[in-house]
């Protein structure tokens, strides 16, 4: 992906994420579909050995500025909010600005077999979010519906992986 900032690369290296499939950069803050308290099953916040990124420097992903080319066909519902490379893409069209604990809806499109494993990691403070995915189909296209839940406002890295393919984005809640 074009446009990875140095801060983003350093954060991804520090937390052990493969930067080859991740996309991040600076723009306006994305947000949420629903606003709620984190689920009771949310994992406890874990101290991170990685250096923390100041919230003001959160490199929020902008799909319109960070994509080298449009997603491959066939894709559900237009390419404007999709980020990714090759076999794995994330639709950020339902991620819109709001702060605090929230559940975000994200669609994942995979051109490889398997179910996405999604990891949600806070970058500006210790913490992790939760996620879940379920198979879906619309407009003749198969994809994965996902929910990403964060327990507090902050800067969050969301990464989906299927086999060797991964895609990520940074959001601010």
Secondary structure, 3 states (H helix, E strand, C coil): CCCCCHHHHHHHHHCCCCHHHECCCCCCCCECCEECCCCCCCCCCCCCCCCCCCHHHCCCCCCCCCCCCCCCCCCCCCCCCEEEECCEEEECCCCCECCCCEEEEEEEEECCCCCCEEEEEECCCCCECEEEEEEEEECCEEEEEEEEEECCCCEEEEEEEECCEEEEEEEEC
